[in-house]
Amino acid sequence: MKFHSAWRNYYELCKPRVVALMLLTSLVGMLLATDEIPWRILFLGTIGIGLSAGAGGVLNQLIDRKIDSVMGRTKRRPIPAGTVSPKKAAIFAFCLSLVGMSILVFFVNALTAVLTFITLIGYAFIYTVFLKRATPQNIVIGGLAGATPPLLGWTSVTNSVDASVLLLVLLIFTWTPPHFWALAIARYEEYEKAEIPMLPVTHGIRFTKLCIVLYTVLMVLISVLPYVVNLSGIIYLAGALVLGTIFIIKSVALYKSDSREVAMNTFYFSIFYLMVMFFILLIDHYYFICQ
């Protein structure tokens, strides 16, 4: 029972739900890059990227442990709850990153390892240590780190960077602000108490809602570009337009509403949106391969 509890605590330190979404987008990047992926690259590339992403989650919670302890959403995390010590969390993060990077260097390719390392540093240190506490644009600038998984998946297979896959990076980059700001609106008091300069705290909820609408419109426009450059086909385009329209409707509803439930509903839909968008990319890709 103790082993299961300890394992669960370390598992939660990795932010598994966030990592799962990152790995989905990374896997799609791999599958879009080529029609025939070596199983070694598919398996080891996913493991290496996943371990590195997990290390980023641990470092984020380690650095943010004081903030997490005063926020209702995060105070039950393993470090502020006292179930994992900061020292053990630091060792765990080091081991995860070392194993993940070693797998990428020795069994995938150096380019993917370098890009993954830059992503890890960008999220765990540049965003968490500096941007999160320095500017209300923290999630906009820091969102680039969370947007790289499709690129990492692509480079795992091709060992090169292609302009078309950068559109998927751009899609996640523009998705991140409306996704996170919706949560920040719902948890406004917690961020204010923790003295984190999130946009609703520094510029007000009304202004943040307007920014969510504008970013959502921009995101939907960008979501069409993979079709324009022939990275995807008509199935993806139809799905992107339907999902994008729903997202815009929800963002406008949030702008008009003062309900915390509407903000959380928008937040949860944003996760659903990104997951389904990447699933549709795969369906579209393999449909036209089979024709």
C-alpha positions as CSV (number, residue, x, y, z in Angstrom):
1,M,0.0,0.0,0.0
2,K,2.9,2.3,0.9
3,F,4.6,1.5,-2.4
4,H,1.4,2.3,-4.4
5,S,1.0,5.6,-2.5
6,A,4.6,6.6,-3.2
7,W,4.4,5.6,-6.8
8,R,1.2,7.6,-7.2
9,N,2.8,10.7,-5.7
10,Y,5.7,10.6,-8.1
11,Y,3.4,9.9,-11.0
12,E,1.4,13.1,-10.1
13,L,4.6,15.1,-9.9
14,C,5.0,14.5,-13.7
15,K,1.7,16.2,-14.5
16,P,0.5,13.1,-16.4
17,R,-2.5,14.7,-18.0
18,V,-0.4,17.5,-19.5
19,V,2.2,15.0,-20.6
20,A,-0.4,12.8,-22.3
21,L,-1.7,15.7,-24.3
22,M,1.9,16.6,-25.3
23,L,2.6,13.0,-26.4
24,L,-0.5,12.9,-28.5
25,T,0.6,16.0,-30.4
26,S,4.1,14.6,-30.6
27,L,2.8,11.2,-31.9
28,V,0.8,13.0,-34.6
29,G,3.9,14.9,-35.6
30,M,5.7,11.6,-36.1
31,L,2.9,10.0,-38.1
32,L,2.5,13.0,-40.4
33,A,6.2,13.1,-41.1
34,T,6.3,9.7,-42.9
35,D,4.1,6.8,-43.9
36,E,6.6,4.3,-42.5
37,I,8.0,4.9,-39.0
38,P,10.5,2.5,-37.6
39,W,9.1,1.0,-34.4
40,R,12.3,1.8,-32.6
41,I,11.8,5.6,-33.3
42,L,8.1,5.5,-32.5
43,F,8.6,3.7,-29.2
44,L,11.9,5.2,-28.0
45,G,11.1,8.7,-29.3
46,T,7.8,8.7,-27.4
47,I,9.5,7.5,-24.2
48,G,12.3,10.0,-24.4
49,I,10.0,12.9,-25.1
50,G,7.6,11.8,-22.4
51,L,10.3,11.4,-19.7
52,S,11.7,14.8,-20.5
53,A,8.2,16.3,-20.4
54,G,7.6,14.6,-17.1
55,A,10.9,16.1,-15.7
56,G,9.6,19.5,-16.8
57,G,6.4,18.9,-14.8
58,V,8.4,17.9,-11.7
59,L,10.7,20.9,-11.9
60,N,7.7,23.2,-12.4
61,Q,6.1,21.9,-9.2
62,L,9.4,22.0,-7.3
63,I,10.0,25.6,-8.2
64,D,6.4,26.6,-7.7
65,R,5.9,24.7,-4.4
66,K,5.4,27.9,-2.3
67,I,2.8,29.3,-4.8
68,D,1.1,25.9,-5.0
69,S,0.7,25.8,-1.2
70,V,-1.5,28.9,-1.2
71,M,-3.7,28.0,-4.2
72,G,-6.7,25.7,-3.7
73,R,-6.2,24.1,-7.1
74,T,-2.6,23.0,-6.3
75,K,-2.2,22.8,-2.5
76,R,-2.8,19.0,-2.6
77,R,0.1,18.4,-5.0
78,P,2.7,16.1,-3.5
79,I,5.4,18.7,-2.6
80,P,3.1,21.3,-0.8
81,A,1.2,18.4,0.7
82,G,4.4,17.0,2.2
83,T,4.2,13.6,0.6
84,V,7.4,14.1,-1.5
85,S,10.3,16.3,-0.2
86,P,11.8,18.9,-2.5
87,K,15.1,17.1,-2.4
88,K,13.5,13.8,-3.6
89,A,11.6,15.7,-6.3
90,A,14.8,17.3,-7.5
91,I,16.5,13.9,-7.7
92,F,13.5,12.4,-9.5
93,A,13.5,15.3,-12.1
94,F,17.2,14.8,-12.7
95,C,16.8,11.1,-13.2
96,L,13.9,11.5,-15.6
97,S,15.6,14.2,-17.7
98,L,18.9,12.2,-17.8
99,V,17.2,9.0,-18.9
100,G,14.9,10.9,-21.4
101,M,17.8,12.8,-22.9
102,S,20.0,9.8,-23.1
103,I,17.3,7.8,-25.0
104,L,16.9,10.7,-27.5
105,V,20.7,11.2,-28.0
106,F,21.6,7.6,-28.4
107,F,18.5,6.0,-30.0
108,V,16.7,8.8,-31.8
109,N,18.8,11.8,-33.0
110,A,20.7,14.7,-31.6
111,L,18.4,17.3,-33.2
112,T,15.4,16.0,-31.3
113,A,17.5,15.8,-28.1
114,V,18.6,19.4,-28.4
115,L,15.1,20.7,-29.2
116,T,13.7,18.7,-26.3
117,F,16.3,20.1,-23.9
118,I,15.6,23.7,-25.0
119,T,11.9,23.0,-24.4
120,L,12.6,21.6,-20.9
121,I,14.7,24.7,-20.1
122,G,12.1,27.0,-21.6
123,Y,9.3,25.6,-19.5
124,A,10.9,24.7,-16.2
125,F,13.2,27.7,-15.9
126,I,12.5,30.6,-18.3
127,Y,8.7,30.3,-17.9
128,T,8.4,29.0,-14.3
129,V,11.2,31.0,-12.7
130,F,11.1,34.3,-14.7
131,L,8.1,34.9,-17.0
132,K,5.4,33.5,-14.7
133,R,6.3,36.1,-12.0
134,A,7.4,38.9,-14.3
135,T,4.7,39.7,-16.9
136,P,1.0,39.2,-17.6
137,Q,2.1,37.9,-21.0
138,N,3.8,35.0,-19.2
139,I,1.6,32.3,-20.7
140,V,1.8,33.9,-24.2
141,I,5.6,33.9,-24.3
142,G,6.1,30.7,-22.2
143,G,3.5,28.9,-24.3
144,L,6.1,28.3,-27.0
145,A,7.7,25.6,-24.8
146,G,4.4,23.7,-24.6
147,A,3.8,24.1,-28.3
148,T,6.9,22.2,-29.5
149,P,5.8,18.5,-29.2
150,P,4.6,18.2,-32.8
151,L,8.0,19.5,-33.9
152,L,9.8,17.0,-31.6
153,G,7.8,14.1,-33.1
154,W,8.5,15.3,-36.6
155,T,12.3,15.6,-36.0
156,S,12.4,12.2,-34.3
157,V,11.5,10.7,-37.6
158,T,13.1,13.0,-40.2
159,N,16.0,14.5,-38.2
160,S,15.1,17.8,-39.9
161,V,12.7,20.8,-39.4
162,D,10.0,21.4,-42.0
163,A,8.0,24.7,-42.3
164,S,4.7,22.8,-42.5
165,V,5.0,21.2,-39.0
166,L,5.7,24.7,-37.6
167,L,2.1,25.5,-38.4
168,L,1.1,22.8,-35.8
169,V,3.5,24.5,-33.3
170,L,1.8,27.8,-34.1
171,L,-1.6,26.3,-33.6
172,I,-0.8,25.2,-30.1
173,F,1.0,28.5,-29.4
174,T,-2.2,30.5,-30.2
175,W,-4.4,27.9,-28.4
176,T,-2.5,28.2,-25.1
177,P,-3.6,31.8,-24.1
178,P,-7.4,31.2,-24.4
179,H,-7.0,27.8,-22.8
180,F,-5.1,29.0,-19.8
181,W,-6.7,32.4,-19.4
182,A,-10.1,30.7,-19.1
183,L,-8.8,28.8,-16.1
184,A,-7.2,32.0,-14.7
185,I,-10.5,33.8,-14.8
186,A,-12.2,30.9,-12.9
187,R,-9.3,30.9,-10.4
188,Y,-8.8,34.7,-10.3
189,E,-8.8,35.0,-6.5
190,E,-6.2,32.2,-6.2
191,Y,-3.7,33.9,-8.6
192,E,-4.3,37.2,-6.9
193,K,-3.6,35.7,-3.5
194,A,-0.4,34.0,-4.8
195,E,0.7,37.4,-6.4
196,I,1.1,35.9,-9.8
197,P,0.6,38.6,-12.5
198,M,-1.9,36.7,-14.7
199,L,-3.7,38.8,-17.2
200,P,-7.1,38.8,-15.2
201,V,-5.2,40.0,-12.1
202,T,-3.2,42.8,-13.8
203,H,-5.6,44.0,-16.5
204,G,-9.0,42.8,-15.3
205,I,-11.4,40.0,-16.2
206,R,-13.2,41.9,-18.9
207,F,-10.1,42.7,-20.8
208,T,-8.9,39.1,-20.5
209,K,-12.2,37.8,-21.9
210,L,-11.7,40.1,-24.9
211,C,-8.2,38.7,-25.4
212,I,-9.6,35.2,-25.3
213,V,-12.1,36.0,-28.1
214,L,-9.4,37.6,-30.2
215,Y,-6.8,34.8,-29.7
216,T,-9.5,32.2,-30.4
217,V,-10.3,33.8,-33.8
218,L,-6.6,34.0,-34.6
219,M,-6.2,30.3,-33.6
220,V,-9.1,29.3,-35.9
221,L,-7.6,31.2,-38.8
222,I,-4.2,29.4,-38.2
223,S,-5.9,26.1,-37.9
224,V,-6.9,26.3,-41.6
225,L,-3.3,26.7,-42.7
226,P,-2.3,23.0,-42.7
227,Y,-5.0,22.5,-45.4
228,V,-3.7,25.5,-47.3
229,V,-0.1,24.1,-47.5
230,N,-1.4,20.5,-48.2
231,L,-0.3,19.1,-44.9
232,S,-3.9,17.9,-44.5
233,G,-7.0,17.4,-46.6
234,I,-10.7,18.2,-46.6
235,I,-11.6,16.0,-43.6
236,Y,-9.3,18.0,-41.4
237,L,-10.5,21.3,-42.8
238,A,-14.1,20.4,-42.1
239,G,-13.3,19.3,-38.6
240,A,-11.1,22.4,-37.9
241,L,-13.9,24.7,-39.0
242,V,-16.6,23.0,-37.0
243,L,-14.5,22.8,-33.8
244,G,-13.2,26.3,-34.3
245,T,-16.7,27.7,-34.7
246,I,-17.8,26.0,-31.5
247,F,-14.7,27.4,-29.7
248,I,-15.5,30.9,-30.9
249,I,-19.1,30.6,-29.8
250,K,-17.9,29.5,-26.3
251,S,-15.4,32.3,-26.1
252,V,-18.1,34.9,-27.0
253,A,-20.4,33.3,-24.4
254,L,-17.6,33.6,-21.8
255,Y,-17.2,37.3,-22.8
256,K,-20.8,37.9,-22.1
257,S,-21.0,35.9,-18.9
258,D,-19.9,36.5,-15.3
259,S,-20.3,32.8,-14.5
260,R,-17.2,30.9,-13.2
261,E,-18.8,27.7,-14.6
262,V,-18.8,29.2,-18.1
263,A,-15.1,29.9,-17.7
264,M,-14.3,26.4,-16.6
265,N,-16.5,25.0,-19.4
266,T,-14.4,27.0,-21.9
267,F,-11.2,25.7,-20.3
268,Y,-12.4,22.0,-20.5
269,F,-13.6,22.5,-24.1
270,S,-10.2,23.9,-25.1
271,I,-8.6,20.6,-24.0
272,F,-11.2,18.6,-25.9
273,Y,-10.6,20.9,-28.9
274,L,-6.9,20.3,-29.1
275,M,-7.2,16.5,-28.6
276,V,-9.8,16.1,-31.3
277,M,-8.0,18.4,-33.7
278,F,-5.0,16.2,-33.7
279,F,-7.1,13.0,-33.9
280,I,-8.7,14.5,-37.0
281,L,-5.3,15.2,-38.5
282,L,-4.5,11.5,-38.2
283,I,-7.8,10.4,-39.6
284,D,-7.4,12.7,-42.5
285,H,-3.8,11.7,-43.1
286,Y,-4.5,7.9,-43.2
287,Y,-7.8,8.3,-45.1
288,F,-6.0,9.8,-48.1
289,I,-3.1,7.3,-47.8
290,C,-5.6,4.5,-48.1
291,Q,-7.2,6.0,-51.2
